[in-house]
Amino acid sequence: MASRSRSLQYYVLSRLLLLPLMLLTIVTVVFLLLRATPGDPVDAVLGARAPEAAKEAMRERLGLNAPLPLQYVRYLGELARLDLGTSLTSQGQSVWRIIQQHFPATLELTVIAMLIALGVGIVVGSLAASKPDTPVDAGGRLFGILTYALPTYWFGMLLQLLFAVQLRWFPIGSRFPLSANPPQGPTGLYLLDSLLRLDFGAFFTTIHYLILPSLTLGILLSGIFERIVRINLKQTLRSDYVEAARARGIPERRIVISHALKNALIPVVTVFGLTVASLLGGAILTEVTFNWPGLANRLYQAIEFRDYPVVQGIMVFFGVIVAIASIIIDIVNAWIDPRIRY
């Protein structure tokens, strides 16, 4: 028992020591990619026809005239002080302030979308695996292929066309009605803040606006979980202990839910961590499609206007989230399955 505990501690320590290297790699890649892409942020701010003297003055003020290695060292120094810089296009607004304003919307969308993805993926995958070589199994495989292949923006616009334009059940976009005041609270999460204020009208309005974008992102990600659950549950249902349970006369439904599904869900933990990156990537397309005022949409706008500090700050912020999520998932996996530690 002591040796298992020590092996887990060593594994956790090794993963934590890798975290600074992962973050440095993310920061370096973001820095180099921004400067390798064509275009000049000064032109985006001042306009291509601005006087050259004004452009040079702004480049000097932003440090863009300095050699690339010096810019990199300065950038690392700012990050060490947790200074993400100031936006070039938002009237001097700090990047931290932009993240504070827009991240709650992205967090709310991604959490609901992940719950939908897990629920739909596990249910469809379990049904397909429990009825092998049947139309249900074929439908599960088709569902996994389609949800993986469909473009996010196309599926989102399809839902908008059907449920917002034709049926008029849901709004076509945005996070809250422009004519109403959104819930105010300490978290910035409309669902949670409205519950804290016992404002159930605002709570259900938030859900009404959240349904289409979260369904878009959640259903498209659910295919990943469906395939993992279906494949692993099929293998588990062929194992010896499941056959022994059948021999004892235990109903098939109870075998699937109480015995096989638990073991089949272990790989889902790993995929859950890896899906965080896909979730943030899909959030960009979903937020742009639905005009969702989240951080991913703000990143898209910053890329469009070549706002270096905002792009760098948001990308580093997302990178930190993905890196920390990967470490946490690795640790949880090692705790669940001791074989991973060796």
C-alpha positions as CSV (number, residue, x, y, z in Angstrom):
1,M,0.0,0.0,0.0
2,A,2.8,2.4,0.9
3,S,4.6,1.6,-2.4
4,R,1.4,2.4,-4.3
5,S,1.1,5.7,-2.5
6,R,4.8,6.6,-3.2
7,S,4.4,5.7,-6.9
8,L,1.4,8.0,-7.1
9,Q,3.3,10.8,-5.4
10,Y,6.2,10.4,-7.8
11,Y,3.9,10.4,-10.8
12,V,2.1,13.6,-9.6
13,L,5.4,15.3,-8.9
14,S,6.7,14.4,-12.4
15,R,3.6,15.8,-14.0
16,L,3.7,19.0,-12.0
17,L,7.4,19.5,-13.0
18,L,6.4,19.3,-16.6
19,L,3.8,22.1,-16.2
20,P,6.3,25.0,-16.5
21,L,7.8,23.5,-19.6
22,M,4.4,23.1,-21.2
23,L,3.4,26.7,-20.4
24,L,6.7,28.0,-21.8
25,T,6.2,26.0,-25.0
26,I,2.7,27.5,-25.4
27,V,3.9,31.0,-24.7
28,T,6.8,30.6,-27.2
29,V,4.6,29.2,-30.0
30,V,1.9,31.9,-29.6
31,F,4.6,34.6,-29.6
32,L,6.3,33.3,-32.8
33,L,3.1,32.5,-34.7
34,L,1.8,36.0,-34.2
35,R,4.9,37.6,-35.6
36,A,5.2,35.1,-38.4
37,T,1.7,35.9,-39.8
38,P,1.5,38.6,-42.4
39,G,0.1,42.1,-41.6
40,D,1.1,44.9,-39.3
41,P,-0.8,45.6,-36.1
42,V,0.0,49.3,-36.4
43,D,-1.8,49.4,-39.8
44,A,-4.8,47.7,-38.2
45,V,-4.9,50.4,-35.4
46,L,-4.0,53.6,-37.3
47,G,-4.9,52.6,-40.8
48,A,-2.8,51.9,-43.9
49,R,-2.9,55.6,-44.9
50,A,-1.7,57.0,-41.6
51,P,1.5,59.1,-41.7
52,E,4.7,57.0,-41.5
53,A,6.0,59.1,-38.7
54,A,2.9,58.2,-36.6
55,K,3.4,54.5,-37.4
56,E,7.0,54.6,-36.4
57,A,6.2,56.3,-33.2
58,M,3.6,53.7,-32.3
59,R,6.0,50.8,-33.2
60,E,8.6,52.4,-30.9
61,R,6.0,52.8,-28.1
62,L,4.9,49.1,-28.5
63,G,8.5,47.8,-28.8
64,L,7.9,46.4,-32.2
65,N,11.0,48.0,-33.6
66,A,13.2,45.9,-31.2
67,P,14.9,42.7,-32.4
68,L,12.7,39.6,-32.0
69,P,14.8,38.0,-29.2
70,L,14.5,41.2,-27.2
71,Q,10.8,41.4,-27.8
72,Y,10.6,37.8,-26.6
73,V,12.6,38.5,-23.4
74,R,10.5,41.5,-22.6
75,Y,7.3,39.5,-23.2
76,L,8.5,36.7,-20.8
77,G,9.3,39.4,-18.2
78,E,5.8,40.8,-18.5
79,L,4.3,37.4,-18.1
80,A,6.4,36.7,-15.0
81,R,4.8,39.8,-13.5
82,L,1.4,38.5,-14.7
83,D,1.1,41.5,-17.0
84,L,-0.8,40.5,-20.2
85,G,-0.6,43.9,-21.6
86,T,-3.1,46.5,-22.9
87,S,-5.4,46.2,-25.9
88,L,-4.5,48.3,-28.9
89,T,-8.1,48.7,-30.1
90,S,-10.2,48.8,-26.9
91,Q,-9.3,52.3,-25.6
92,G,-6.4,51.1,-23.5
93,Q,-8.4,48.4,-21.7
94,S,-6.2,45.8,-20.0
95,V,-6.2,42.2,-21.3
96,W,-7.0,41.0,-17.8
97,R,-10.1,43.2,-17.8
98,I,-11.2,41.8,-21.2
99,I,-10.7,38.2,-19.9
100,Q,-12.7,39.1,-16.8
101,Q,-15.5,40.5,-18.8
102,H,-15.8,37.8,-21.5
103,F,-14.6,34.5,-19.9
104,P,-17.8,33.9,-17.8
105,A,-19.9,33.6,-21.0
106,T,-17.4,31.1,-22.5
107,L,-17.3,29.1,-19.3
108,E,-21.0,28.9,-19.0
109,L,-21.4,27.8,-22.6
110,T,-18.6,25.2,-22.5
111,V,-19.8,23.7,-19.2
112,I,-23.4,23.2,-20.5
113,A,-22.0,21.9,-23.8
114,M,-19.8,19.4,-22.0
115,L,-22.7,18.1,-19.9
116,I,-24.7,17.7,-23.1
117,A,-21.7,15.9,-24.8
118,L,-21.2,13.5,-21.9
119,G,-24.9,12.7,-21.5
120,V,-25.6,12.2,-25.2
121,G,-22.4,10.4,-25.9
122,I,-22.7,7.9,-23.0
123,V,-26.4,7.2,-23.7
124,V,-25.9,6.6,-27.4
125,G,-22.7,4.7,-27.0
126,S,-24.3,2.4,-24.3
127,L,-27.3,1.7,-26.4
128,A,-25.2,0.9,-29.5
129,A,-22.8,-1.4,-27.5
130,S,-25.6,-3.3,-25.7
131,K,-27.2,-4.2,-29.1
132,P,-24.3,-5.2,-31.3
133,D,-24.7,-5.9,-35.0
134,T,-28.2,-4.4,-35.0
135,P,-29.7,-1.2,-36.6
136,V,-29.2,0.5,-33.2
137,D,-25.4,-0.3,-33.3
138,A,-25.2,0.9,-36.9
139,G,-27.0,4.1,-35.9
140,G,-24.6,4.7,-33.1
141,R,-21.6,4.3,-35.5
142,L,-23.3,6.7,-38.0
143,F,-23.9,9.2,-35.2
144,G,-20.3,9.2,-34.2
145,I,-19.1,9.7,-37.7
146,L,-21.5,12.5,-38.5
147,T,-20.9,14.4,-35.3
148,Y,-17.2,14.2,-35.8
149,A,-17.3,15.3,-39.4
150,L,-19.9,18.1,-39.4
151,P,-18.4,21.6,-39.4
152,T,-19.4,23.5,-36.2
153,Y,-20.5,26.7,-38.0
154,W,-22.6,24.7,-40.6
155,F,-24.4,22.8,-37.9
156,G,-25.0,25.9,-35.8
157,M,-26.5,27.8,-38.8
158,L,-28.6,24.7,-39.6
159,L,-30.1,24.9,-36.0
160,Q,-30.5,28.6,-36.4
161,L,-32.4,28.2,-39.6
162,L,-34.7,25.5,-38.3
163,F,-35.4,26.5,-34.7
164,A,-34.8,30.2,-34.8
165,V,-35.9,31.3,-38.3
166,Q,-38.5,28.7,-39.3
167,L,-40.0,27.6,-36.0
168,R,-39.1,30.7,-33.9
169,W,-38.7,28.7,-30.8
170,F,-35.3,30.2,-29.8
171,P,-33.4,33.4,-30.4
172,I,-31.0,33.4,-33.3
173,G,-28.1,34.6,-31.2
174,S,-26.7,36.7,-28.3
175,R,-26.7,35.8,-24.6
176,F,-29.6,37.8,-23.2
177,P,-32.3,40.1,-24.7
178,L,-30.9,43.6,-25.6
179,S,-34.1,45.1,-24.1
180,A,-33.6,43.6,-20.7
181,N,-30.9,43.9,-18.0
182,P,-28.8,40.8,-17.6
183,P,-28.4,39.2,-14.1
184,Q,-25.8,41.0,-12.0
185,G,-23.7,39.1,-9.6
186,P,-20.2,38.2,-8.5
187,T,-19.5,35.3,-10.9
188,G,-20.6,36.8,-14.3
189,L,-22.4,33.4,-14.9
190,Y,-25.9,34.4,-15.7
191,L,-27.4,31.0,-14.6
192,L,-25.6,31.1,-11.2
193,D,-26.1,34.8,-10.6
194,S,-29.8,34.6,-11.4
195,L,-30.2,31.7,-8.9
196,L,-28.3,33.6,-6.2
197,R,-30.8,36.5,-6.7
198,L,-33.8,34.1,-6.9
199,D,-34.6,35.7,-10.2
200,F,-36.1,32.7,-12.0
201,G,-37.3,34.8,-14.9
202,A,-33.8,35.7,-15.8
203,F,-32.7,32.1,-15.1
204,F,-35.1,30.6,-17.7
205,T,-34.4,33.5,-20.2
206,T,-30.7,32.6,-19.9
207,I,-31.5,28.9,-20.6
208,H,-33.6,30.0,-23.5
209,Y,-30.7,31.8,-25.1
210,L,-28.2,29.1,-24.1
211,I,-30.0,26.1,-25.7
212,L,-29.0,26.5,-29.4
213,P,-25.3,27.3,-29.0
214,S,-24.8,24.7,-26.3
215,L,-26.6,22.1,-28.3
216,T,-24.4,22.9,-31.3
217,L,-21.2,22.5,-29.4
218,G,-22.4,19.6,-27.2
219,I,-23.8,17.4,-29.9
220,L,-20.8,17.7,-32.1
221,L,-18.5,16.8,-29.2
222,S,-20.7,13.9,-28.1
223,G,-19.6,11.7,-31.0
224,I,-16.1,11.5,-29.4
225,F,-17.6,10.1,-26.2
226,E,-20.0,7.9,-28.1
227,R,-17.2,6.1,-29.9
228,I,-15.1,5.6,-26.8
229,V,-18.1,4.3,-24.7
230,R,-19.3,2.0,-27.5
231,I,-15.9,0.5,-28.2
232,N,-14.9,0.0,-24.6
233,L,-18.3,-1.2,-23.5
234,K,-18.4,-3.8,-26.3
235,Q,-15.0,-5.2,-25.0
236,T,-16.2,-5.1,-21.4
237,L,-19.4,-7.0,-22.2
238,R,-17.2,-9.9,-23.6
239,S,-15.1,-10.2,-20.4
240,D,-15.3,-13.1,-18.1
241,Y,-16.9,-11.4,-15.1
242,V,-19.7,-10.2,-17.3
243,E,-20.3,-13.7,-18.6
244,A,-20.3,-14.9,-15.0
245,A,-22.9,-12.3,-14.1
246,R,-25.1,-13.5,-17.0
247,A,-24.7,-17.1,-15.9
248,R,-26.0,-16.1,-12.4
249,G,-29.2,-14.8,-14.2
250,I,-28.6,-11.1,-13.6
251,P,-30.7,-9.1,-16.1
252,E,-28.8,-7.7,-19.0
253,R,-29.8,-4.1,-18.3
254,R,-28.4,-4.4,-14.8
255,I,-25.2,-6.0,-16.1
256,V,-24.6,-3.1,-18.5
257,I,-25.4,-0.3,-16.0
258,S,-24.0,-1.7,-12.8
259,H,-21.1,-3.8,-14.0
260,A,-19.8,-3.1,-17.5
261,L,-20.4,0.6,-17.8
262,K,-18.3,1.5,-14.8
263,N,-15.2,0.0,-16.3
264,A,-16.0,1.3,-19.8
265,L,-16.2,4.9,-18.6
266,I,-12.5,4.9,-17.3
267,P,-11.2,5.9,-20.8
268,V,-13.8,8.7,-20.9
269,V,-11.8,10.5,-18.2
270,T,-8.8,10.6,-20.4
271,V,-10.8,11.8,-23.4
272,F,-12.5,14.4,-21.2
273,G,-9.2,16.1,-20.6
274,L,-8.2,15.9,-24.2
275,T,-11.6,17.3,-25.3
276,V,-11.0,20.6,-23.3
277,A,-8.8,21.8,-26.2
278,S,-11.4,20.8,-28.8
279,L,-14.1,22.4,-26.7
280,L,-12.3,25.8,-26.6
281,G,-11.6,25.5,-30.4
282,G,-15.2,24.7,-31.1
283,A,-16.3,27.5,-28.8
284,I,-14.7,30.1,-31.2
285,L,-16.8,29.0,-34.1
286,T,-19.9,28.6,-32.0
287,E,-19.6,32.0,-30.4
288,V,-19.0,33.7,-33.7
289,T,-22.0,31.9,-35.3
290,F,-24.4,32.8,-32.5
291,N,-22.8,36.2,-31.7
292,W,-22.1,34.9,-28.2
293,P,-20.2,37.6,-26.2
294,G,-17.6,35.2,-24.9
295,L,-13.8,35.2,-24.7
296,A,-13.5,33.0,-27.9
297,N,-15.5,35.5,-29.9
298,R,-13.3,38.3,-28.5
299,L,-10.2,36.4,-29.6
300,Y,-11.7,36.2,-33.1
301,Q,-12.2,40.0,-33.1
302,A,-8.6,40.6,-31.8
303,I,-7.2,38.4,-34.6
304,E,-9.2,40.3,-37.2
305,F,-7.8,43.6,-36.0
306,R,-4.3,42.3,-35.3
307,D,-4.5,43.2,-31.6
308,Y,-1.3,41.5,-30.5
309,P,-1.6,41.9,-26.7
310,V,-5.2,40.6,-26.7
311,V,-4.5,37.7,-28.9
312,Q,-1.3,36.7,-27.0
313,G,-3.1,37.2,-23.6
314,I,-6.2,35.1,-24.5
315,M,-4.2,32.4,-26.2
316,V,-1.9,32.1,-23.2
317,F,-4.9,32.1,-20.9
318,F,-6.5,29.3,-22.9
319,G,-3.2,27.4,-23.0
320,V,-2.9,27.5,-19.2
321,I,-6.4,26.1,-18.9
322,V,-5.6,23.3,-21.3
323,A,-2.3,22.5,-19.7
324,I,-3.7,22.4,-16.1
325,A,-6.7,20.3,-17.3
326,S,-4.3,17.8,-18.9
327,I,-2.3,17.6,-15.6
328,I,-5.4,17.1,-13.6
329,I,-6.7,14.4,-15.9
330,D,-3.4,12.6,-15.8
331,I,-3.4,12.6,-12.0
332,V,-7.0,11.4,-11.9
333,N,-6.2,8.6,-14.3
334,A,-3.2,7.5,-12.3
335,W,-5.4,7.4,-9.2
336,I,-8.1,5.3,-10.9
337,D,-5.7,3.0,-12.8
338,P,-2.4,2.3,-11.0
339,R,-0.9,0.8,-14.2
340,I,-0.5,4.3,-15.6
341,R,2.0,5.3,-12.9
342,Y,4.6,2.8,-14.1
